[in-house]
């Protein structure tokens, strides 16, 4: 693997000396081992940080949307006259009642009915023209 370490010049930052490899394959293998070790050290911290970011983004999005909807509704409610608000509320209630009535009629139509019984009517005498 590593055959010799450089003693020429200043060491790179971190206090480690420059490494020399006997082959390209040794250099790739060493790089892979180092990268895997650093990834193993870094992954838990990144996972934690990404989780916090995702939580903060989700919270901010939901809170902002809810605040915006309620705020706009509250402001609009202040500008609409009380008489118009009452009429809108009565109209909405009437619409809901009508929708429920139609729904109930449709359900009644779609419900299976018990089979009709056969009714036998006996007549006395022979039919006319027989």
N, CA, C and O atoms as a Tinker XYZ file with bonds, in Angstrom:
   520  protein
     1  N      0.841000   -1.163000    0.000000    73     2
     2  CA     0.000000    0.000000    0.000000    64     1     3
     3  C      0.889000    1.228000    0.000000    63     2     4     5
     4  O      1.519000    1.538000   -1.011000    81     3
     5  N      0.946000    1.929000    1.120000    73     3     6
     6  CA     1.803000    3.099000    1.157000    64     5     7
     7  C      3.238000    2.639000    1.338000    63     6     8     9
     8  O      3.547000    1.827000    2.211000    81     7
     9  N      4.101000    3.173000    0.498000    73     7    10
    10  CA     5.489000    2.730000    0.579000    64     9    11
    11  C      6.369000    3.761000    1.231000    63    10    12    13
    12  O      7.382000    3.425000    1.844000    81    11
    13  N      5.992000    5.010000    1.104000    73    11    14
    14  CA     6.910000    5.993000    1.602000    64    13    15
    15  C      6.164000    7.297000    1.797000    63    14    16    17
    16  O      5.278000    7.622000    1.007000    81    15
    17  N      6.494000    8.032000    2.808000    73    15    18
    18  CA     5.852000    9.305000    3.048000    64    17    19
    19  C      6.854000   10.406000    2.754000    63    18    20    21
    20  O      8.052000   10.264000    3.001000    81    19
    21  N      6.358000   11.472000    2.237000    73    19    22
    22  CA     7.229000   12.569000    1.849000    64    21    23
    23  C      7.760000   13.291000    3.077000    63    22    24    25
    24  O      7.040000   13.520000    4.049000    81    23
    25  N      9.014000   13.636000    3.011000    73    23    26
    26  CA     9.613000   14.436000    4.078000    64    25    27
    27  C     10.070000   15.759000    3.505000    63    26    28    29
    28  O     10.756000   16.532000    4.174000    81    27
    29  N      9.686000   16.022000    2.252000    73    27    30
    30  CA    10.103000   17.254000    1.588000    64    29    31
    31  C      9.042000   18.324000    1.796000    63    30    32    33
    32  O      7.858000   18.056000    1.591000    81    31
    33  N      9.417000   19.474000    2.179000    73    31    34
    34  CA     8.512000   20.612000    2.269000    64    33    35
    35  C      7.548000   20.496000    3.437000    63    34    36    37
    36  O      7.549000   19.510000    4.174000    81    35
    37  N      6.736000   21.513000    3.586000    73    35    38
    38  CA     5.786000   21.534000    4.691000    64    37    39
    39  C      4.656000   20.536000    4.466000    63    38    40    41
    40  O      4.277000   20.248000    3.331000    81    39
    41  N      4.129000   20.020000    5.567000    73    39    42
    42  CA     3.020000   19.067000    5.485000    64    41    43
    43  C      1.739000   19.831000    5.176000    63    42    44    45
    44  O      1.579000   20.973000    5.609000    81    43
    45  N      0.822000   19.210000    4.429000    73    43    46
    46  CA    -0.458000   19.869000    4.143000    64    45    47
    47  C     -1.207000   20.125000    5.441000    63    46    48    49
    48  O     -0.856000   19.589000    6.492000    81    47
    49  N     -2.258000   20.962000    5.353000    73    47    50
    50  CA    -3.025000   21.294000    6.553000    64    49    51
    51  C     -3.547000   20.021000    7.200000    63    50    52    53
    52  O     -3.850000   19.047000    6.510000    81    51
    53  N     -3.649000   20.027000    8.483000    73    51    54
    54  CA    -4.078000   18.846000    9.204000    64    53    55
    55  C     -2.890000   18.096000    9.759000    63    54    56    57
    56  O     -3.082000   17.151000   10.524000    81    55
    57  N     -1.663000   18.473000    9.410000    73    55    58
    58  CA    -0.482000   17.857000    9.979000    64    57    59
    59  C     -0.111000   16.523000    9.366000    63    58    60    61
    60  O      0.816000   15.872000    9.848000    81    59
    61  N     -0.809000   16.087000    8.307000    73    59    62
    62  CA    -0.446000   14.800000    7.705000    64    61    63
    63  C      0.496000   15.027000    6.541000    63    62    64    65
    64  O      0.379000   16.003000    5.799000    81    63
    65  N      1.416000   14.118000    6.402000    73    63    66
    66  CA     2.371000   14.213000    5.300000    64    65    67
    67  C      1.726000   13.656000    4.027000    63    66    68    69
    68  O      0.790000   12.858000    4.082000    81    67
    69  N      2.246000   14.093000    2.896000    73    67    70
    70  CA     1.742000   13.638000    1.612000    64    69    71
    71  C      2.093000   12.170000    1.437000    63    70    72    73
    72  O      3.216000   11.757000    1.724000    81    71
    73  N      1.137000   11.385000    0.967000    73    71    74
    74  CA     1.375000    9.958000    0.808000    64    73    75
    75  C      1.721000    9.648000   -0.645000    63    74    76    77
    76  O      1.196000   10.267000   -1.571000    81    75
    77  N      2.605000    8.688000   -0.823000    73    75    78
    78  CA     2.967000    8.216000   -2.154000    64    77    79
    79  C      2.557000    6.760000   -2.262000    63    78    80    81
    80  O      2.722000    5.994000   -1.313000    81    79
    81  N      2.028000    6.377000   -3.399000    73    79    82
    82  CA     1.556000    5.012000   -3.594000    64    81    83
    83  C      2.375000    4.343000   -4.688000    63    82    84    85
    84  O      2.893000    5.004000   -5.588000    81    83
    85  N      2.483000    3.034000   -4.596000    73    83    86
    86  CA     3.247000    2.287000   -5.597000    64    85    87
    87  C      2.461000    2.083000   -6.874000    63    86    88    89
    88  O      3.045000    1.921000   -7.945000    81    87
    89  N      1.126000    2.088000   -6.772000    73    87    90
    90  CA     0.328000    1.897000   -7.993000    64    89    91
    91  C     -0.946000    2.736000   -7.903000    63    90    92    93
    92  O     -1.339000    3.202000   -6.833000    81    91
    93  N     -1.560000    2.905000   -9.039000    73    91    94
    94  CA    -2.817000    3.633000   -9.131000    64    93    95
    95  C     -3.908000    2.891000   -8.349000    63    94    96    97
    96  O     -4.748000    3.513000   -7.699000    81    95
    97  N     -3.885000    1.576000   -8.418000    73    95    98
    98  CA    -4.857000    0.743000   -7.709000    64    97    99
    99  C     -4.758000    0.971000   -6.199000    63    98   100   101
   100  O     -5.784000    1.061000   -5.524000    81    99
   101  N     -3.540000    1.065000   -5.662000    73    99   102
   102  CA    -3.365000    1.326000   -4.240000    64   101   103
   103  C     -3.950000    2.691000   -3.863000    63   102   104   105
   104  O     -4.579000    2.841000   -2.815000    81   103
   105  N     -3.733000    3.680000   -4.732000    73   103   106
   106  CA    -4.253000    5.019000   -4.463000    64   105   107
   107  C     -5.784000    5.009000   -4.453000    63   106   108   109
   108  O     -6.400000    5.611000   -3.574000    81   107
   109  N     -6.399000    4.331000   -5.419000    73   107   110
   110  CA    -7.863000    4.244000   -5.465000    64   109   111
   111  C     -8.410000    3.525000   -4.237000    63   110   112   113
   112  O     -9.402000    3.952000   -3.647000    81   111
   113  N     -7.757000    2.435000   -3.859000    73   111   114
   114  CA    -8.213000    1.683000   -2.690000    64   113   115
   115  C     -8.121000    2.547000   -1.421000    63   114   116   117
   116  O     -9.041000    2.552000   -0.603000    81   115
   117  N     -7.030000    3.262000   -1.267000    73   115   118
   118  CA    -6.854000    4.115000   -0.099000    64   117   119
   119  C     -7.908000    5.228000   -0.087000    63   118   120   121
   120  O     -8.467000    5.552000    0.961000    81   119
   121  N     -8.171000    5.807000   -1.258000    73   119   122
   122  CA    -9.186000    6.863000   -1.354000    64   121   123
   123  C    -10.563000    6.315000   -0.987000    63   122   124   125
   124  O    -11.337000    6.982000   -0.301000    81   123
   125  N    -10.867000    5.104000   -1.441000    73   123   126
   126  CA   -12.163000    4.485000   -1.132000    64   125   127
   127  C    -12.307000    4.260000    0.369000    63   126   128   129
   128  O    -13.355000    4.547000    0.948000    81   127
   129  N    -11.260000    3.751000    0.990000    73   127   130
   130  CA   -11.296000    3.493000    2.437000    64   129   131
   131  C    -11.478000    4.800000    3.198000    63   130   132   133
   132  O    -12.291000    4.873000    4.120000    81   131
   133  N    -10.726000    5.836000    2.817000    73   131   134
   134  CA   -10.841000    7.136000    3.487000    64   133   135
   135  C    -12.238000    7.735000    3.297000    63   134   136   137
   136  O    -12.827000    8.258000    4.243000    81   135
   137  N    -12.765000    7.657000    2.071000    73   135   138
   138  CA   -14.090000    8.222000    1.787000    64   137   139
   139  C    -15.170000    7.495000    2.582000    63   138   140   141
   140  O    -16.076000    8.133000    3.119000    81   139
   141  N    -15.085000    6.179000    2.662000    73   139   142
   142  CA   -16.072000    5.412000    3.430000    64   141   143
   143  C    -16.010000    5.764000    4.910000    63   142   144   145
   144  O    -17.044000    5.881000    5.568000    81   143
   145  N    -14.813000    5.931000    5.425000    73   143   146
   146  CA   -14.658000    6.285000    6.841000    64   145   147
   147  C    -15.245000    7.666000    7.118000    63   146   148   149
   148  O    -15.961000    7.849000    8.102000    81   147
   149  N    -14.953000    8.616000    6.274000    73   147   150
   150  CA   -15.488000    9.970000    6.478000    64   149   151
   151  C    -16.992000   10.007000    6.280000    63   150   152   153
   152  O    -17.693000   10.722000    6.995000    81   151
   153  N    -17.502000    9.238000    5.309000    73   151   154
   154  CA   -18.955000    9.183000    5.100000    64   153   155
   155  C    -19.640000    8.595000    6.326000    63   154   156   157
   156  O    -20.703000    9.067000    6.728000    81   155
   157  N    -19.040000    7.569000    6.921000    73   155   158
   158  CA   -19.603000    6.975000    8.124000    64   157   159
   159  C    -19.648000    7.950000    9.281000    63   158   160   161
   160  O    -20.567000    7.898000   10.099000    81   159
   161  N    -18.665000    8.843000    9.364000    73   159   162
   162  CA   -18.635000    9.852000   10.421000    64   161   163
   163  C    -19.631000   10.981000   10.145000    63   162   164   165
   164  O    -20.238000   11.523000   11.068000    81   163
   165  N    -19.791000   11.325000    8.872000    73   163   166
   166  CA   -20.592000   12.481000    8.498000    64   165   167
   167  C    -22.076000   12.161000    8.377000    63   166   168   169
   168  O    -22.912000   13.020000    8.658000    81   167
   169  N    -22.418000   10.953000    7.969000    73   167   170
   170  CA   -23.812000   10.603000    7.696000    64   169   171
   171  C    -24.760000   10.867000    8.861000    63   170   172   173
   172  O    -25.819000   11.453000    8.638000    81   171
   173  N    -24.442000   10.470000   10.083000    73   171   174
   174  CA   -25.391000   10.739000   11.175000    64   173   175
   175  C    -25.646000   12.229000   11.390000    63   174   176   177
   176  O    -26.773000   12.635000   11.670000    81   175
   177  N    -24.592000   13.043000   11.257000    73   175   178
   178  CA   -24.787000   14.482000   11.433000    64   177   179
   179  C    -25.636000   15.059000   10.313000    63   178   180   181
   180  O    -26.505000   15.897000   10.555000    81   179
   181  N    -25.385000   14.609000    9.077000    73   179   182
   182  CA   -26.175000   15.102000    7.952000    64   181   183
   183  C    -27.629000   14.657000    8.069000    63   182   184   185
   184  O    -28.550000   15.423000    7.784000    81   183
   185  N    -27.820000   13.414000    8.490000    73   183   186
   186  CA   -29.174000   12.887000    8.645000    64   185   187
   187  C    -29.942000   13.724000    9.660000    63   186   188   189
   188  O    -31.096000   14.085000    9.429000    81   187
   189  N    -29.309000   14.027000   10.769000    73   187   190
   190  CA   -29.947000   14.841000   11.801000    64   189   191
   191  C    -30.259000   16.241000   11.269000    63   190   192   193
   192  O    -31.350000   16.768000   11.486000    81   191
   193  N    -29.296000   16.830000   10.577000    73   191   194
   194  CA   -29.489000   18.182000   10.049000    64   193   195
   195  C    -30.588000   18.206000    9.002000    63   194   196   197
   196  O    -31.421000   19.112000    9.003000    81   195
   197  N    -30.606000   17.225000    8.106000    73   195   198
   198  CA   -31.643000   17.177000    7.073000    64   197   199
   199  C    -33.016000   16.954000    7.689000    63   198   200   201
   200  O    -34.008000   17.513000    7.221000    81   199
   201  N    -33.078000   16.143000    8.733000    73   199   202
   202  CA   -34.355000   15.931000    9.415000    64   201   203
   203  C    -34.887000   17.216000   10.022000    63   202   204   205
   204  O    -36.079000   17.512000    9.936000    81   203
   205  N    -33.992000   17.978000   10.639000    73   203   206
   206  CA   -34.406000   19.254000   11.223000    64   205   207
   207  C    -34.861000   20.231000   10.149000    63   206   208   209
   208  O    -35.857000   20.933000   10.325000    81   207
   209  N    -34.138000   20.277000    9.041000    73   207   210
   210  CA   -34.517000   21.174000    7.945000    64   209   211
   211  C    -35.885000   20.782000    7.397000    63   210   212   213
   212  O    -36.732000   21.648000    7.177000    81   211
   213  N    -36.113000   19.489000    7.175000    73   211   214
   214  CA   -37.402000   19.034000    6.643000    64   213   215
   215  C    -38.532000   19.385000    7.608000    63   214   216   217
   216  O    -39.600000   19.827000    7.185000    81   215
   217  N    -38.293000   19.187000    8.902000    73   215   218
   218  CA   -39.311000   19.507000    9.898000    64   217   219
   219  C    -39.609000   21.004000    9.896000    63   218   220   221
   220  O    -40.771000   21.408000    9.938000    81   219
   221  N    -38.562000   21.825000    9.847000    73   219   222
   222  CA   -38.749000   23.271000    9.849000    64   221   223
   223  C    -39.481000   23.746000    8.600000    63   222   224   225
   224  O    -40.339000   24.625000    8.680000    81   223
   225  N    -39.148000   23.174000    7.448000    73   223   226
   226  CA   -39.814000   23.547000    6.196000    64   225   227
   227  C    -41.288000   23.160000    6.250000    63   226   228   229
   228  O    -42.153000   23.953000    5.879000    81   227
   229  N    -41.577000   21.943000    6.711000    73   227   230
   230  CA   -42.971000   21.492000    6.787000    64   229   231
   231  C    -43.763000   22.376000    7.748000    63   230   232   233
   232  O    -44.870000   22.808000    7.427000    81   231
   233  N    -43.202000   22.641000    8.916000    73   231   234
   234  CA   -43.890000   23.476000    9.902000    64   233   235
   235  C    -44.139000   24.872000    9.337000    63   234   236   237
   236  O    -45.243000   25.407000    9.440000    81   235
   237  N    -43.109000   25.450000    8.744000    73   235   238
   238  CA   -43.252000   26.798000    8.196000    64   237   239
   239  C    -44.285000   26.862000    7.091000    63   238   240   241
   240  O    -45.056000   27.818000    7.011000    81   239
   241  N    -44.305000   25.848000    6.237000    73   239   242
   242  CA   -45.269000   25.830000    5.133000    64   241   243
   243  C    -46.693000   25.720000    5.655000    63   242   244   245
   244  O    -47.570000   26.477000    5.238000    81   243
   245  N    -46.924000   24.788000    6.559000    73   243   246
   246  CA   -48.275000   24.596000    7.094000    64   245   247
   247  C    -48.719000   25.822000    7.887000    63   246   248   249
   248  O    -49.843000   26.295000    7.722000    81   247
   249  N    -47.846000   26.335000    8.739000    73   247   250
   250  CA   -48.200000   27.499000    9.540000    64   249   251
   251  C    -48.492000   28.707000    8.640000    63   250   252   253
   252  O    -49.491000   29.403000    8.824000    81   251
   253  N    -47.616000   28.940000    7.675000    73   251   254
   254  CA   -47.802000   30.083000    6.786000    64   253   255
   255  C    -49.085000   29.993000    5.983000    63   254   256   257
   256  O    -49.796000   30.985000    5.820000    81   255
   257  N    -49.380000   28.802000    5.482000    73   255   258
   258  CA   -50.609000   28.617000    4.710000    64   257   259
   259  C    -51.834000   28.843000    5.585000    63   258   260   261
   260  O    -52.761000   29.551000    5.191000    81   259
   261  N    -51.839000   28.240000    6.778000    73   259   262
   262  CA   -52.975000   28.399000    7.677000    64   261   263
   263  C    -53.152000   29.866000    8.081000    63   262   264   265
   264  O    -54.269000   30.383000    8.087000    81   263
   265  N    -52.060000   30.520000    8.413000    73   263   266
   266  CA   -52.139000   31.926000    8.801000    64   265   267
   267  C    -52.696000   32.761000    7.651000    63   266   268   269
   268  O    -53.572000   33.602000    7.850000    81   267
   269  N    -52.179000   32.520000    6.444000    73   267   270
   270  CA   -52.631000   33.292000    5.289000    64   269   271
   271  C    -54.113000   33.119000    5.014000    63   270   272   273
   272  O    -54.812000   34.093000    4.734000    81   271
   273  N    -54.592000   31.895000    5.092000    73   271   274
   274  CA   -56.010000   31.635000    4.814000    64   273   275
   275  C    -56.882000   32.299000    5.876000    63   274   276   277
   276  O    -57.859000   32.972000    5.551000    81   275
   277  N    -56.531000   32.111000    7.132000    73   275   278
   278  CA   -57.339000   32.690000    8.213000    64   277   279
   279  C    -57.277000   34.209000    8.170000    63   278   280   281
   280  O    -58.294000   34.877000    8.359000    81   279
   281  N    -56.103000   34.755000    7.924000    73   279   282
   282  CA   -55.961000   36.210000    7.886000    64   281   283
   283  C    -56.803000   36.817000    6.773000    63   282   284   285
   284  O    -57.532000   37.784000    6.997000    81   283
   285  N    -56.705000   36.251000    5.576000    73   283   286
   286  CA   -57.476000   36.775000    4.448000    64   285   287
   287  C    -58.973000   36.672000    4.738000    63   286   288   289
   288  O    -59.733000   37.600000    4.460000    81   287
   289  N    -59.389000   35.533000    5.300000    73   287   290
   290  CA   -60.804000   35.373000    5.636000    64   289   291
   291  C    -61.265000   36.376000    6.678000    63   290   292   293
   292  O    -62.361000   36.926000    6.575000    81   291
   293  N    -60.430000   36.615000    7.685000    73   291   294
   294  CA   -60.794000   37.558000    8.743000    64   293   295
   295  C    -60.869000   38.983000    8.209000    63   294   296   297
   296  O    -61.789000   39.728000    8.546000    81   295
   297  N    -59.910000   39.358000    7.382000    73   295   298
   298  CA   -59.922000   40.704000    6.807000    64   297   299
   299  C    -61.121000   40.869000    5.886000    63   298   300   301
   300  O    -61.803000   41.893000    5.936000    81   299
   301  N    -61.385000   39.877000    5.048000    73   299   302
   302  CA   -62.536000   39.954000    4.143000    64   301   303
   303  C    -63.830000   40.022000    4.950000    63   302   304   305
   304  O    -64.764000   40.727000    4.569000    81   303
   305  N    -63.884000   39.296000    6.055000    73   303   306
   306  CA   -65.076000   39.324000    6.894000    64   305   307
   307  C    -65.332000   40.692000    7.488000    63   306   308   309
   308  O    -66.483000   41.060000    7.722000    81   307
   309  N    -64.280000   41.451000    7.735000    73   307   310
   310  CA   -64.445000   42.788000    8.285000    64   309   311
   311  C    -64.995000   43.768000    7.251000    63   310   312   313
   312  O    -65.646000   44.747000    7.617000    81   311
   313  N    -64.743000   43.521000    5.973000    73   311   314
   314  CA   -65.196000   44.434000    4.927000    64   313   315
   315  C    -66.598000   44.113000    4.427000    63   314   316   317
   316  O    -67.250000   44.975000    3.838000    81   315
   317  N    -67.073000   42.894000    4.651000    73   315   318
   318  CA   -68.390000   42.493000    4.170000    64   317   319
   319  C    -69.434000   42.937000    5.194000    63   318   320   321
   320  O    -69.283000   42.655000    6.383000    81   319
   321  N    -70.485000   43.622000    4.758000    73   319   322
   322  CA   -71.523000   44.066000    5.689000    64   321   323
   323  C    -72.209000   42.876000    6.375000    63   322   324   325
   324  O    -72.324000   41.795000    5.797000    81   323
   325  N    -72.656000   43.092000    7.603000    73   323   326
   326  CA   -73.275000   42.023000    8.402000    64   325   327
   327  C    -74.506000   41.434000    7.707000    63   326   328   329
   328  O    -74.727000   40.224000    7.758000    81   327
   329  N    -75.303000   42.285000    7.061000    73   327   330
   330  CA   -76.512000   41.794000    6.395000    64   329   331
   331  C    -76.149000   40.836000    5.264000    63   330   332   333
   332  O    -76.811000   39.815000    5.080000    81   331
   333  N    -75.116000   41.154000    4.515000    73   331   334
   334  CA   -74.685000   40.277000    3.427000    64   333   335
   335  C    -74.120000   38.975000    3.980000    63   334   336   337
   336  O    -74.363000   37.906000    3.419000    81   335
   337  N    -73.365000   39.053000    5.079000    73   335   338
   338  CA   -72.834000   37.830000    5.702000    64   337   339
   339  C    -73.960000   36.911000    6.144000    63   338   340   341
   340  O    -73.886000   35.696000    5.956000    81   339
   341  N    -75.016000   37.495000    6.739000    73   339   342
   342  CA   -76.155000   36.681000    7.177000    64   341   343
   343  C    -76.832000   36.003000    5.987000    63   342   344   345
   344  O    -77.187000   34.826000    6.053000    81   343
   345  N    -77.005000   36.750000    4.908000    73   343   346
   346  CA   -77.635000   36.167000    3.715000    64   345   347
   347  C    -76.779000   35.053000    3.122000    63   346   348   349
   348  O    -77.297000   34.020000    2.696000    81   347
   349  N    -75.477000   35.268000    3.098000    73   347   350
   350  CA   -74.582000   34.222000    2.593000    64   349   351
   351  C    -74.651000   32.975000    3.466000    63   350   352   353
   352  O    -74.658000   31.856000    2.953000    81   351
   353  N    -74.702000   33.162000    4.775000    73   351   354
   354  CA   -74.787000   32.022000    5.689000    64   353   355
   355  C    -76.101000   31.274000    5.501000    63   354   356   357
   356  O    -76.120000   30.043000    5.476000    81   355
   357  N    -77.211000   32.024000    5.367000    73   355   358
   358  CA   -78.508000   31.359000    5.145000    64   357   359
   359  C    -78.518000   30.618000    3.815000    63   358   360   361
   360  O    -79.059000   29.517000    3.720000    81   359
   361  N    -77.927000   31.212000    2.800000    73   359   362
   362  CA   -77.858000   30.554000    1.494000    64   361   363
   363  C    -77.019000   29.287000    1.543000    63   362   364   365
   364  O    -77.372000   28.278000    0.932000    81   363
   365  N    -75.914000   29.339000    2.267000    73   363   366
   366  CA   -75.070000   28.152000    2.401000    64   365   367
   367  C    -75.818000   27.050000    3.145000    63   366   368   369
   368  O    -75.747000   25.882000    2.763000    81   367
   369  N    -76.542000   27.423000    4.218000    73   367   370
   370  CA   -77.320000   26.414000    4.951000    64   369   371
   371  C    -78.401000   25.809000    4.066000    63   370   372   373
   372  O    -78.611000   24.596000    4.085000    81   371
   373  N    -79.085000   26.640000    3.296000    73   371   374
   374  CA   -80.135000   26.136000    2.405000    64   373   375
   375  C    -79.538000   25.212000    1.349000    63   374   376   377
   376  O    -80.129000   24.186000    1.014000    81   375
   377  N    -78.379000   25.569000    0.829000    73   375   378
   378  CA   -77.711000   24.706000   -0.151000    64   377   379
   379  C    -77.341000   23.360000    0.444000    63   378   380   381
   380  O    -77.508000   22.326000   -0.202000    81   379
   381  N    -76.839000   23.366000    1.676000    73   379   382
   382  CA   -76.490000   22.103000    2.357000    64   381   383
   383  C    -77.731000   21.260000    2.586000    63   382   384   385
   384  O    -77.708000   20.047000    2.379000    81   383
   385  N    -78.828000   21.903000    3.018000    73   383   386
   386  CA   -80.069000   21.154000    3.250000    64   385   387
   387  C    -80.585000   20.529000    1.955000    63   386   388   389
   388  O    -81.033000   19.383000    1.952000    81   387
   389  N    -80.522000   21.281000    0.857000    73   387   390
   390  CA   -80.964000   20.754000   -0.436000    64   389   391
   391  C    -80.082000   19.599000   -0.876000    63   390   392   393
   392  O    -80.576000   18.589000   -1.377000    81   391
   393  N    -78.792000   19.745000   -0.693000    73   391   394
   394  CA   -77.870000   18.665000   -1.073000    64   393   395
   395  C    -78.144000   17.410000   -0.256000    63   394   396   397
   396  O    -78.114000   16.306000   -0.801000    81   395
   397  N    -78.407000   17.553000    1.027000    73   395   398
   398  CA   -78.730000   16.386000    1.863000    64   397   399
   399  C    -80.023000   15.733000    1.413000    63   398   400   401
   400  O    -80.125000   14.506000    1.383000    81   399
   401  N    -81.008000   16.543000    1.063000    73   399   402
   402  CA   -82.294000   16.005000    0.605000    64   401   403
   403  C    -82.115000   15.201000   -0.680000    63   402   404   405
   404  O    -82.652000   14.102000   -0.815000    81   403
   405  N    -81.358000   15.756000   -1.617000    73   403   406
   406  CA   -81.108000   15.039000   -2.879000    64   405   407
   407  C    -80.331000   13.760000   -2.602000    63   406   408   409
   408  O    -80.634000   12.713000   -3.174000    81   407
   409  N    -79.329000   13.837000   -1.725000    73   407   410
   410  CA   -78.549000   12.645000   -1.376000    64   409   411
   411  C    -79.443000   11.563000   -0.793000    63   410   412   413
   412  O    -79.302000   10.392000   -1.145000    81   411
   413  N    -80.360000   11.936000    0.092000    73   411   414
   414  CA   -81.253000   10.953000    0.694000    64   413   415
   415  C    -82.172000   10.311000   -0.345000    63   414   416   417
   416  O    -82.438000    9.111000   -0.288000    81   415
   417  N    -82.656000   11.119000   -1.297000    73   415   418
   418  CA   -83.519000   10.567000   -2.365000    64   417   419
   419  C    -82.744000    9.579000   -3.228000    63   418   420   421
   420  O    -83.262000    8.525000   -3.596000    81   419
   421  N    -81.507000    9.924000   -3.544000    73   419   422
   422  CA   -80.690000    9.027000   -4.368000    64   421   423
   423  C    -80.394000    7.738000   -3.609000    63   422   424   425
   424  O    -80.462000    6.651000   -4.185000    81   423
   425  N    -80.070000    7.846000   -2.338000    73   423   426
   426  CA   -79.826000    6.643000   -1.533000    64   425   427
   427  C    -81.059000    5.758000   -1.485000    63   426   428   429
   428  O    -80.959000    4.537000   -1.602000    81   427
   429  N    -82.224000    6.374000   -1.314000    73   427   430
   430  CA   -83.460000    5.592000   -1.255000    64   429   431
   431  C    -83.708000    4.873000   -2.583000    63   430   432   433
   432  O    -84.200000    3.745000   -2.605000    81   431
   433  N    -83.367000    5.527000   -3.671000    73   431   434
   434  CA   -83.557000    4.911000   -4.985000    64   433   435
   435  C    -82.595000    3.747000   -5.186000    63   434   436   437
   436  O    -82.957000    2.739000   -5.793000    81   435
   437  N    -81.382000    3.880000   -4.683000    73   435   438
   438  CA   -80.358000    2.868000   -4.903000    64   437   439
   439  C    -80.422000    1.704000   -3.920000    63   438   440   441
   440  O    -79.813000    0.662000   -4.167000    81   439
   441  N    -81.146000    1.856000   -2.813000    73   439   442
   442  CA   -81.217000    0.773000   -1.831000    64   441   443
   443  C    -81.988000   -0.406000   -2.421000    63   442   444   445
   444  O    -83.008000   -0.213000   -3.083000    81   443
   445  N    -81.506000   -1.622000   -2.183000    73   443   446
   446  CA   -82.238000   -2.778000   -2.702000    64   445   447
   447  C    -83.574000   -2.922000   -1.978000    63   446   448   449
   448  O    -83.674000   -2.751000   -0.763000    81   447
   449  N    -84.579000   -3.237000   -2.759000    73   447   450
   450  CA   -85.914000   -3.411000   -2.197000    64   449   451
   451  C    -86.186000   -4.901000   -2.042000    63   450   452   453
   452  O    -85.655000   -5.710000   -2.803000    81   451
   453  N    -87.011000   -5.269000   -1.060000    73   451   454
   454  CA   -87.342000   -6.685000   -0.929000    64   453   455
   455  C    -88.139000   -7.132000   -2.149000    63   454   456   457
   456  O    -88.897000   -6.350000   -2.722000    81   455
   457  N    -87.968000   -8.384000   -2.544000    73   455   458
   458  CA   -88.694000   -8.849000   -3.730000    64   457   459
   459  C    -90.205000   -8.755000   -3.516000    63   458   460   461
   460  O    -90.719000   -9.033000   -2.432000    81   459
   461  N    -90.890000   -8.361000   -4.572000    73   459   462
   462  CA   -92.352000   -8.230000   -4.501000    64   461   463
   463  C    -92.985000   -9.616000   -4.423000    63   462   464   465
   464  O    -92.544000  -10.555000   -5.085000    81   463
   465  N    -94.023000   -9.723000   -3.605000    73   463   466
   466  CA   -94.716000  -11.011000   -3.510000    64   465   467
   467  C    -95.688000  -11.138000   -4.664000    63   466   468   469
   468  O    -96.268000  -10.155000   -5.123000    81   467
   469  N    -95.851000  -12.344000   -5.115000    73   467   470
   470  CA   -96.796000  -12.592000   -6.206000    64   469   471
   471  C    -98.190000  -12.621000   -5.616000    63   470   472   473
   472  O    -98.458000  -13.320000   -4.639000    81   471
   473  N    -99.050000  -11.866000   -6.214000    73   471   474
   474  CA  -100.427000  -11.796000   -5.747000    64   473   475
   475  C   -101.296000  -12.578000   -6.718000    63   474   476   477
   476  O   -101.291000  -12.333000   -7.924000    81   475
   477  N   -102.034000  -13.514000   -6.167000    73   475   478
   478  CA  -102.933000  -14.327000   -6.992000    64   477   479
   479  C   -104.359000  -13.870000   -6.710000    63   478   480   481
   480  O   -104.814000  -13.839000   -5.566000    81   479
   481  N   -105.039000  -13.522000   -7.781000    73   479   482
   482  CA  -106.426000  -13.082000   -7.646000    64   481   483
   483  C   -107.309000  -14.141000   -8.279000    63   482   484   485
   484  O   -107.169000  -14.460000   -9.460000    81   483
   485  N   -108.203000  -14.673000   -7.498000    73   483   486
   486  CA  -109.129000  -15.679000   -8.032000    64   485   487
   487  C   -110.403000  -14.992000   -8.428000    63   486   488   489
   488  O   -110.928000  -14.136000   -7.716000    81   487
   489  N   -110.881000  -15.382000   -9.567000    73   487   490
   490  CA  -112.144000  -14.819000  -10.035000    64   489   491
   491  C   -113.175000  -15.926000  -10.102000    63   490   492   493
   492  O   -112.853000  -17.074000  -10.405000    81   491
   493  N   -114.333000  -15.595000   -9.837000    73   491   494
   494  CA  -115.417000  -16.573000   -9.909000    64   493   495
   495  C   -116.001000  -16.525000  -11.307000    63   494   496   497
   496  O   -116.291000  -15.448000  -11.828000    81   495
   497  N   -116.169000  -17.653000  -11.896000    73   495   498
   498  CA  -116.779000  -17.716000  -13.207000    64   497   499
   499  C   -115.751000  -17.735000  -14.309000    63   498   500   501
   500  O   -114.546000  -17.681000  -14.063000    81   499
   501  N   -116.235000  -17.811000  -15.497000    73   499   502
   502  CA  -115.374000  -17.881000  -16.648000    64   501   503
   503  C   -115.181000  -16.497000  -17.228000    63   502   504   505
   504  O   -116.032000  -15.622000  -17.068000    81   503
   505  N   -114.079000  -16.305000  -17.889000    73   503   506
   506  CA  -113.837000  -14.991000  -18.496000    64   505   507
   507  C   -114.867000  -14.728000  -19.609000    63   506   508   509
   508  O   -115.398000  -15.656000  -20.217000    81   507
   509  N   -115.118000  -13.502000  -19.843000    73   507   510
   510  CA  -116.071000  -13.105000  -20.883000    64   509   511
   511  C   -115.567000  -13.529000  -22.236000    63   510   512   513
   512  O   -114.377000  -13.409000  -22.527000    81   511
   513  N   -116.473000  -14.033000  -23.078000    73   511   514
   514  CA  -116.115000  -14.445000  -24.429000    64   513   515
   515  C   -115.523000  -15.818000  -24.497000    63   514   516   517
   516  O   -115.039000  -16.207000  -25.560000    81   515
   517  N   -115.529000  -16.572000  -23.440000    73   515   518
   518  CA  -114.950000  -17.900000  -23.493000    64   517   519
   519  C   -115.943000  -18.969000  -23.739000    63   518   520
   520  O   -115.582000  -20.144000  -23.807000    81   519
